[in-house]
Amino acid sequence: MSQMCQTLLDAPQDILPNRWVTLEEQKEWCEFLGKLNLNTPKLVWCATEYEKYQCAVTHSHSKKVHYLNCGQRGLCPRCSMSYARKRASIMYKWIKDNIATKLDFDLKLNQIVLTLPKELHYMDQKLFAKMIKQFMNKFDIDSYGYSIQNRHSKDPLSGKYVHAHLLSLNMRKVDGKIVKSDYFFDLDKMRKVWKEIIEKNCGIIVEGNVNLHSEYASVLNEPYKVLHNFAYLYRYPIQDLFNVQARNHSINYVQKDAIRKNVASKVRDLIGEKKPRIVWCGMLTSTKRKELIESMLHLKQATIDGSNTILQFERPEYHWKSMKEVEKEIDIHSKECRDCGSPFERDPYERGMYQGNNEPVIMTFSD
């Protein structure tokens, strides 16, 4: 490599954040909402302007770019995706720093999707939550969270479709300590157990197999997959509609003028929906936080002449980070110079219009 090429590689580069949505997708999405007579001036403007910040110590260091966003979560796909990713990052760092890096085994995050037969798609959420807990208890899963969702991600304006996304960690408490548990499950057995739970609680006979999905990823070694799974649970319903209509083009909801009025009503209902709630269970609940922390503290045993005589119990250094503490760390880091760690200046030194030089690369994962 020539000296000139190496100099270019070593030169400070602008720090460009993820824009989440391309300019073409943004235009298409706003046109879609416009056809439904939904006012979208802020969405048209969102992230079209930028500000640049420079290191407060050395102006020759990498500059930080910030896009001005509309902040309309639940309506703007860009702001909704940004929010979901931030909450996912906080949850990921919380688990990584507090648990994954402290264990002597590779902590896995397992995703399980539980669905219901078509005739039960309008099931009451309280009953469904009860069935979820029965299922997790059958497999001795004690550290998990779940989100019950009412819409099909591949057709979000269709009828009600109750299903659940679950995320679990392969750890459990045995004799006061956190130990490794299963993360790779027999899918045939899982389908059999879930089918039995449906039949027992709903008083029906299920013909054939039930639809159930399961996959896992390493918290430390596959962070992008884990972050994607968390972000999926934190997403707003509008993201599914955006993906179908403007990103994947799998459905065109305004293809026929005759159905636009009906579609507009359905879209307004979707926008007005609350984001599905995530429920944490077992060792991940706040009520069991003290118990989890105690289980993470391994006691060191001193010996004399090779015997197992205990002289003293010694607790290792262990600081448990709260969610607010983790969020603060992430926010502080985002305002620090990448080259030297100093803070950026408070006021931007440059403002301008986005010229399409940072279009996002769309990554796909299985849901």
Number of C-alpha atoms within 10 A of each C-alpha: 5 6 8 9 10 10 10 10 10 9 12 14 14 14 15 14 12 14 19 19 23 17 19 11 17 23 14 16 23 20 16 18 16 13 14 18 12 14 12 16 11 14 22 17 13 19 21 16 15 17 17 20 24 24 23 14 14 13 12 12 18 19 21 22 18 19 20 13 19 16 16 14 19 22 22 26 26 25 24 21 22 19 19 20 19 18 18 22 21 21 17 22 21 20 19 16 14 18 18 20 14 13 15 10 12 16 24 25 25 23 23 19 18 21 18 21 16 10 9 16 16 14 16 10 15 10 11 19 16 11 18 18 15 15 20 17 11 11 13 14 21 20 19 22 19 23 21 22 20 19 19 17 18 15 17 22 18 11 12 16 22 22 22 20 21 23 23 22 27 23 26 20 17 10 7 14 17 21 16 17 16 14 20 12 13 9 12 12 11 21 17 12 16 25 22 17 16 20 12 12 12 13 9 12 11 13 8 7 12 20 13 16 15 19 15 21 20 17 24 17 12 13 16 14 18 24 21 20 24 23 22 19 24 22 23 26 25 23 22 20 24 23 20 18 21 21 18 10 11 12 14 11 20 18 9 8 9 9 11 16 14 12 15 18 13 15 21 13 11 20 18 13 13 10 17 16 12 15 14 17 18 17 21 18 14 12 11 13 14 11 14 21 17 13 18 19 17 15 13 13 12 14 12 9 6 7 8 10 11 11 11 11 11 12 10 10 6 11 9 12 14 11 15 11 13 18 19 13 13 15 12 11 14 13 17 18 23 19 13 12 12 15 18 22 17 11 10 15 11 11 14 11 11 14 11 10 7 14 14 14 11 9 6 8 8 7 14
